[in-house]
């Protein structure tokens, strides 16, 4: 299995660089020979010519070779860098507390006390590692949340001011005018109205007190493929997947809710209906939906490379908007991947449905009506110590799921990302290459993960006349890197997705 950036050569790094894809941030650094500066792959500067760049795996390696860090993208703060690790240890926790309203109910002194340090040290550390003061960061985050809610939600301005953390509507208006030169209502003018009326004859119609978001996708966007993908895998009681609709329950900070995703007809993207007490977590749920449907990927650049391959060219031409389906929650995806090993989709859905019905928290019927969504997926803590053979799992399956639950239940904060998590999952008995690659693909959104031994991919290759062994396939797939996860979607699409 090959999921780490260390295995990418310079040509593959350059392909990734051209997309400015955040999934590669911190996994390599681009040194520009003509300027003597090195950058992160997400740097907004113009993409240099291929002949003018070299790539390094670490900040230290680039500096050792005489390159200076870019002042715009700040390579020293990229994920996995020493500065980033420091941020995770202290400042990242401060940021999370600020996001939860720590400065709306207390002072910087109170925040520092919660972190176990003096306020002067916290202010200095925060400024060093983020480039702004704590108050500047909090204000910027409030403004960004407000802009996002104005553009994407149906909330009135009073609701946006409250959700973004402003003490009053007057302060909200003043802050927006000072930052952007306009009142907040100006940003909403000219946007397509979000209509909650006239939907009674549509599936999963919005109610008057629902919150609605409109999340745009980079075109082209193949909603039909995503519909088919999630419909084929929908777990009874956990999910509803109908015509153009995907729905499920969720829990955020102890508040439950229902999320209904409708693929928009007038533009690429998803309309999201949030219902119940949990709807206040609109920004968190919006990000989950973006990941679930891969809304933010620049698919055109990826397709330009994949279309160069004779095997994929007809599929890319026929369906240029295929996306890489993500997951709602990583533990859920890991368990479902274990349940799906060496059995059919239908059998895996049945087992997952039993697990949900037996151990998942029950949702209020007032949330779900007749959708058939009745439970949340069980938490890792809920499954620890349970006899999972009672729902039809083999002893080996039950032990693997139990080990997975213990792993996720015990994960320390800040250790749940990328290669770290993949290494921990790999050590669980019963986890093979297919499960690891599938988890990396959907659970970690690794654009280069590729389950070469997948039965569906083998069937697709037999249809189109591709390599007939997994070894031959892995060799051929090198030309698809670093976008093999998207190549997998095209191969699966051959089967009717």
N, C-alpha and C positions, 0 to 999 in steps of 0.2 A: 504494500500500500504506500502511496506517495502523496502526502498532503502538506508537507512542510516546504516553505519557500527555499530552504537551503538546497533543495534538489532542482531548483530552476536555474537554467543557465542564463547568460546575458540576453540572448534573443527572446526568451520567454519573459524575462523581466521587462524588456522594452514593450512587448505586447501588452503586458499588464499596465505599464506606465501610461500608455496612450488612452486608457479608459478612466484614469484617476479614480479607480474603484477603491473605496475605503476598506474593503476586505483585505487589501494587500498592505495597508498602512502598518508600519513597524516590522514588516517581513523582509524588506530590502531598502536600500538607499541609492539614489541616483547621483553620481558625481559628474559634473559637467566640466569637461576638459578645458573649454574655452574661457570659463569664468573662474574656475578654481573653487566652485561652491557645490555642496551636495545637499540634496533635498529628499523629502518624503515623496512617495508616489502620488499623494493627493495635492501636491503643491499647485497653486493656481497659475504659476508662471507658464509661459508657452513651452510646449514640448520640444526639447532640443533634438537635433538630428541624431540618428543612430550612431553615426561615426564619431560624435562628439561626447559620448557618455560611457562611463564604466559603472558597474554595480557592485555594492558591498553589502554583506549581511548585517553589519552592525555600524553604529555611529563611530565607535572607536577605530574600526578598520578604515573608514573613510578619512578620519582625521589623521591617522598614522601615515596615510599616503599623501598628506599635505593639503587636503580639501577643508574649506571652512563651512560651518553650518549655515544654511539659509536663514535669513532673518524673517522671512514671510511665513514659512511652514514650520520652523523650529524643530528640526530633527531630534534634538535632545529630549523632546517631550512626546515622541511617538510611542505607541504601545510597546511594552517590553523593554524600553530604554531605562537606564537608571533613574532618570528624573520621573519617568512615568511610574516606576515602581514606588518611588517616594510619594508620589501623588496618591497612589492607591492606598498607601499605608496611612496617610494623614489627610491630605487635602481632598482626596476623593470622598472620604467619609464626610468631611465638612460640606462638600458640594451636595451630597445626598441629603444631609440634614437641612441645608438651605432649601433644597427642592421640596422638602417636606414641611417647610414653613418655619424653620427655626428662628429666622430673623424677623418674622412677622409676630411672633409671640415672645421673643426675647432679644437680647443684645449680643454683640460679638463676644463680649465677656462671658455671657452664658454659654455661647457656642464653644468657646475655648475650654470652659470648665467641663463640658460634656466630652470633649476630646482628651481631657487630662493634661492640658498644657496652659501656659500663660497666654493672654490675648495678644501681647506684643510679639511673642514667638510665632503664633498662628498667623498674624497679619504679615510678618516678614516672610514666612514659609509660603503662604498663599501667593504673595506678590512675586516671589522668586520663581515659583513653578508654574504660574498661570499668566503672569504679566499684568495682572490687574489687581485692584484691591478687592476685599471681600464684598464691600458694599457695591462696587462697580459690577462685580460678577452677578450679584443678586439682582441688581436693577436690569442688567442686560438680559438675564434669563427671564425675568418677568415680561420684558418687552417682546422677546422672541416668542414666549408662550402666547402672549396676547395677539401678535401678528398671525401666528399659526391658527389660533382659534377664530380670528376674524375671517381668515381666508377659507377655512375648512369646516367650520361648524355652523349650526343654526342658533347658537346662543345669542341672546340680546346683549348689548354692551354692558349692562349691569352684571350679567352672569359672567361675561368674559373678564371684567375687572376683578371679580371675586375669585374666579378660577385661576387667574394669573398671579394673584397674591397682592393686589393693590388694596389699600385700606379703604378707599372710597372711589366713586366714579369720577369725582373732580380730580383727584390725584392721578387717576388713570389717564384722563383726557390731557392733563398738563404734561405728564411724562411722554405721551405719544407725540404731542405737538413739539416738545423740546427736542426729542430724539429724531423725529422724521419730518417736522415742519407742517404736519397736517393733523387734524382731528381724526380719531379712529374711524368715524363713519365714512371718511373719504376712501379708506382702503376697501370698504365693502361695496362701494358704488361700482357699477359695471360688471360685478360678478354675477354668475348665474344664480337666480334665487333658488333656495332649497325649499321645496313645497311639500308640506305635510298633508295637504288636502287631496281629495279625489283618489285615494289609494285603496279604498275598501275592497275593490275587486282584484287587488294585486296580492301575491303571496307575501307574507311577512310585512304587512302594512305598518307604517309608523303610527304611534299614538301621539296624542297632543303633548305629553310630558317627556317624550323621548328626545334625546340629543342626537343630532345628525351631523356626521362629518362627510366631506367629499375629498377623497384622497386620489390625486392624479397620478398616472403612471407615465413614464417615458414611452412614447410610441416607437414602434408598433407594440400592441399588447393583445395577446391571444387569450381572451377570457374563456373561450370555449374549451381550450386544453385544460385550464385550471379547474373549470367546472367538472370535467370528466375525471380528472385526477382525484379530486376530493370526494366526488360522489362514489367512486369505486372503493374508497377507503373509509367512508363515514362509519363511525362506531355507533351502534344502536344505543340510544339514551344519552350519548355524549354530544353528538353532532347531528345537524340537519343539513342535507345537501340536496336542494331541489333545482328547479329550472332557473339558473342565473342567481341562485341564492346559497349562501353558506352561513349557518348559525350555530352558536354554541354558548354555554354559560362561561362565566369567568369570576374570579375572586381577586380583588385588589385591596390590600391592607384591611382585610376582614369584611369588606363590603362586596356582596355578590351582585351580578348583573347578567344581562343577556346581550350578546353582540350579534347583529344581523348584517351580513355583508352582501350587498347587491351590486353586481357588475353594471356599471353605468352604460347607457346606450348612446348618450350624446358626446361622450369623450372617453379616452382610455383611462380606466381607473375603477375605483370602488366607492360606492356610497355605503357608509357605515351607520347603522342605527344602534344606539346605546340605550339600554333600558335598565331601570332599577337603581338602587343606591350606588352601585359601582360605577355608574356613568360619569361620576365626577373625575374618574381617572382617565379622562378622554385622551390626553396626550400619550399616556402609557399604552392604552389599547390601540391608539392610532399607529404607534410604532410597531406593535405586534402584528397588526394587519399588514403594514408595509412589508414586514419580513415574510409573513405568511404567503403573500402573493408576489413577492419580489418586485415591488413597484418602482424602486429607485434605480434599477440597473440600466446602464446605457447599452441596450441589447444590440443596437445597430453596429457598434464597433466590434462586439463579440462575433456577430454573424458574418462580418466581413472576413474574419479569419476562418471560421468554420466552413464558409461557402467555398473556400479554396480546395477543400477536400472533395474528391469525386464521389465518395460515399454519401456525404452529408449534403452536398449541393442541392439535389432535388428537394430534400426535406426543408432546408433553410429557405429555398425559393417559395415553397408551397405554404410554409407557416413561419414567417419571419419574426413573429412576436412571442415565441415560446419562452416561458419563464421557468425558473427553478423554484418549485414549491418549497416553502420553509416549514416551520413548525410553530405551534402555539406555545409550547413549553418543552424544554429539553428533556426533562425526566420522562414526560409522557411519550415523547418520540423514541427515547431509548428503550422503554418498556415495549412499545408497539413494534419496534424493530426486532426485539428478542422474540416476541410472540409470532412474528411473521417469518422466522427462519424455517426454511424447508417445508412450508405449507402454503396453501392457496390464500389469496386475499380474503375470500369468503370465510375460510376457517379462522384466519387471524382476526377478522372483525368479530366473529362469534366469541372467541376467547376474550378479546378486549372488552366486548359488551358485558360479559359475565363479571369481569374484574371491576368495571365501572359500577354495575348494579350492586355488587356485594360490598365494595369498599369506598365508593365515591360519595361525596356529600350531596344530599338531596337539594334540588332547587325548588323555589317556591313556584307553584302552578300559576300564580298571577304573572310571573315573568314570561313563561313559555307557551301558555295556551295550548294549542293543538300541534305544536311543532315536533313533539316527541323527544325534546331535549329535557331530560329529567335529572341528570346528575353532573357533577364536576368530576374530572379525572382525579383519582386518589392521590394524595400527597405522599412523598417518600416516607414520612413518619408513620403514616397510616398503614403502610404495607410491612413495615419492619416487624418481624416476629410472627407474621400470619402464616397459616398453612395454606399455601396457594394451590396445592394439588386438589383442593376441594372444588375448584372451578374447572377442573379438567386438564390442568397442566401436568406434564410429566414431572417426575422428581427433578430431572436435570433443568427443565425450563423453570420450575418453581424456585430452584436454588439460584439460578442466574438472575431472575427477577428480584429475589430477596437480596442478593448481593448488590444489585443495581440500586435498590432502595436504600440500603445501608450507605452506599457511596454518596448518593445525592443528599441523604439526610445529614451526613457528616461533613459536607463540603464547606470549607472555610470561605468566608467572604473574600472575593478577589481572586479565587483559584478556580473559577468556573468557566474559563475561556480557552478556546483554541487548543493548541497541542497539549497543554497541561491536562485538560479534561480528556482528550483522546487517549493519552497515555494511561490515565487512570481507568478508563473504561476498558482498554485493551487488556488490562491485568485481570479482569473478571473471567473466571472459568466459564466456557460456553460461548464466548464472544469471538467470532471468526472474522475473516477479512471482509465478507459481505456486510455484516452488521456494522463494522467500524466505518467502512466507506459510506454506507447509507446514513449513519449517524453524522458523519462529517459533512455529507452533502446537505441534508435537510436540517439537522440539529445545529450545526456550526456554520451553515451557509458558506462552506468552502467551495469556491467556484471551480476548483481543480480536482475535487473528490470524484472517484470513478469506480463503481462496483462492477469490475470486469467479469465477475463470475455470476452476475445476475441472470436468472433464467429468462426474464423478459427481454433483456438485451440480446441474449443468445438467439431467441426466437426471431427478433427483428433482423439480426444479421443474416440469419438463414433466408429470410424473405428477400433482402436486398442484395444478397451475394457477397457479404463481408467475410472477415476472418472467421474461421470455424472453431478456433480454440481460444481460451482466455489468454494464453501466453501470446498468441499471434495478435489478439486484439490489443493487449497492453502495448505491444510494439507499435502497432498502427496508430494507437491513440496518442502517441507522443506528439504527433503533429497537431493535435487539438489543444495541447496545453497552452496557457493555464486555464482553459475553459472546458475541461472534460465533463464537468457536471452539466453543462448546457448541451454538450454532445449527447449525454445520456438521455436528456429530455427528448431530443430529436429521435433517438433510437426507440424510446418507449412510445413515441407518438405513432410509429409505424403500426403498432398493435391496435390502433383505433382510439387513442387518448384524445 
